[in-house]
Amino acid sequence: MPPPSEFTLIYRYFSALGRGDAVDLSVGDDCAILRLEEGERLATSVDTMVVGVHFPEDSFPEDVAFRAVSAAASDLAAMGARPLGMTVALTLPEVDEFWLQTFSQGLAAAVSEYQLPLVGGDTTRGPLTITVQVMGALPMDRALLRAGARVGDNVYVSGTLGDAAGGLAFLQEQWQPEPDAAEYLLERFNRPRARIALGRELLGRATAAIDISDGLLADAGHIAAASGVKIRIEPALLPLSAELSSYNTQKFQDTHDSSPKFQDTHHSSDQVIQWALTGGDDYELCFCLPVGKEPPEDCTLIGRVEAGQGVDCGLDIDIKAGYQHF
């Protein structure tokens, strides 16, 4: 029996994921047709993940799918956009129907999570690569931008930082957290949640915003550069989960000794701060608010905007330690 065609695969696994309020025409034609409401404009972004670079080779397909969509949807959150739809381009080394079936389950979960219907895509042969393009709607007169931060503004982040980096360290066998902590950190790495609702809440309130994908220092640096200001971050104020902070009390195998001996590390707290400042992949939002404006729930004050340029956290940490694409 010949292998299923591209169109058969798309219809079998992805056609049921294309229904949405803004979708006039979904999978099946040369283009999808999405509908904007009166007074809206289109926001779009694209994000690519490559096996062995952005996710481990042995990752579950459903986690790969959810994570890829979350990374792209996080750009909509950072702009304050309302999700409309997405397309997914898959490069596959071979046709593996079990992999596609479980991958489609992760896509379905993301479609439900973000109300982001799958309205098109493409498949081709090659090293495993997932490219997600997202489309959203913004009011004609409002958007969250990286430019706009003003001297005197307070700097906030949502959620907790460093969890995804801690989860990746566990996957890479750099430490062994307790089972409950490991489960939480793996969930934060494999199934990050884009802050769509928070982004929309910040429209008209925040002076600048960005999502934390490459690391807090690197991404705050983008706000600083676009706004022509300096951002000062106080490491002591960084919100850390109890699960990540458990690194401070763990014991780690001495790699210089072949025996199964474990020893305390004296720089563990430094490692946690390093993850929070440079780890990336948390997909939380970093944003600026004028003094006197109350932040949304589950957001933490971590610094302020000053005259100058760049980012200063008072520590000897290379800002470029965040994720580098090249």
C-alpha positions, 0 to 999 in steps of 0.5 A: 500500500502506498504511503498516505499523501500530504493531503490525506495526512492533513485531513486525517489529523488536523482538519478537525482543529480549524473551527473558530469564531474568526474563521470563515474558511479553514483547512482544505483550500489554498488559503484560509480566510479569517475575519477581523472585527470592525476597528481591528488590525492584524498581528502575526508572528512565526516561530520555528523549533528544531529537534535537538536545538529547541527540544530533546530528541526523545520528547513526547510528540504531544509536548512538542506540539503544545510547546511549539504553539505556546512559544508562538502564541506568547508573541501574541500575548506580548502584543496584547492580541486576541488569537484568531488562528494559526498555521503549522508547517511540519518537516518530518524525517518520515511518515510515522502515523503514531507520531502524527496522531499523538502530535495532533493531540498536543495541537488539539490541547493548544487549540483549546487552551488558546482558542487558536484554531489550526487553519492551514499548514504544510508538510515536507521531508527533512529533519524534524522541524515545527514552524507555527505562524500565529495570527491575532487581532489588535485594536487600531489604536492600541498595542503592547510594544517594546518601545515606550518604557519611560524613566521612573516606570516600574518593571514587573514579571508574571508568574515565576522565572527559571522553572523551564531552565530547571526542568531542562537541567533535570532532563540533561541530568544536571540535577535530580529534584524530588519527584513532585518538583521534577514533575512541576519543572518538566511541566513548565518546560514541556507545557508552558502557558502563553499569557494571552489574558494578561497581555490583553489586560495590559493593553492601554496600561503597560508602557512596554512589554515583551515575553520571556523566551530568551531569558529575562536579561536578554529580553529586558534588554530588548525593551531597554534598546527599543525605549532608549532607557536603562532597566535595573533589575533587583535579583532579590525580588525575582519570583521563584517557585518552591520547586526551583528553589529546592535546588538549594537543598539538593545534593549532587553527584560529584562528577570528579569521583566515579563512586556514587557519592553526593555532595552539597554545592555551595553555589546553588542559590547562584545557579537558581538566580542564573536560571531565573535571569538567563534561562528563558523558555518560561514565556512569562511577560515582562512589562513596565507600568507607570508608578502608581498603577497597580499590577495585575494579579500574579505579577511581581515588581522586579525593578525600575526604568532609569536613564541610560542604556542596557540592563543592570542586575548588579551581578557579574552575569553575561546578558548574552548568556540567554538563548542565542539563535546563532 
